[in-house]
């Protein structure tokens, strides 16, 4: 889902960005989105500091011996139709 973002940028920069976008057959929005995507690519999301989710993060570790949903479904189907 895309949302509108309002930026405050110098008029001269906006005009150069529009000319550049036209030359590249794209839009300023697409250029900004591409730039922001590239700049934030390696950043992992983490919950806000002090939030309940941050306090709970890492409290439960997955059981490595747990059966996957796919395996559980396969077993159930095998039991039902075998």
N, C-alpha and C positions, 0 to 999 in steps of 0.2 A: 504494500500500500504506500502510495506516495503522498506526502504532505507539503504544503506551502511553507517556505521559510523566508523570512524577511531579513535582508542584510543591509547594513549601512556601509556603502562603498563610495569612494571619491568619484565624481562625475567622469573625470578623464579615464580612470581605470575601467569604468563601465563601458565607455565608448570603445576603448581598445579591446575589451573582452568581447563586445558584440561584433566588432570587425573580425577578430580572430575566429569566433564561432562561425560566422558566415563563410569565412575562407575554408574552414574545416567541414562545412556542411553539417553543422550541429547547432546546439543551443548553448547559451551560457549556463543554463541549469544542468545540462548534461556534462559540461566541462567541470562545473563545481562538484557535482555528484561523483564523477570519476576521480577527481582530486581527493575528495574526502574519503572515498572508498579506499584508495591507495594509501592514504595517510593513516587510516585506522585499521588496516588489514590485520596487523599483528596484535592488536589490543584485544585481550580477552575480557569478557564482561565479568564484573564481580559485583556483588550486592553492595548497596550503600553501607558505609561504615557505621556500625552501631545498630543496624537494623536487625530485626528478628532473624531474617534470612542469613545475614552475615554471621550471627551467633550460632546458627544451626549448621552452617556449611562445614562439612567434614565430620560432623557428629556421628553420622552413620556411614559405615563403609560397606560396599557391596560384598556379598558372600560369593567368593570365586567358585564355590561348588554349586551355586544356585542353578537351577534348570532354566533355560531361556524360554520365552513365550512360545517360540517356534517348536522347540522340543516338547514342551508341555502339550501343545496342540497336536503334534504328530502322535504322541503317546495316546491321547484321548481318542483320536480317530482310529488308531490301530486297535485299541481296546474295544471300541464300539463296532467296528466293521470286520474284525479278524475272527 
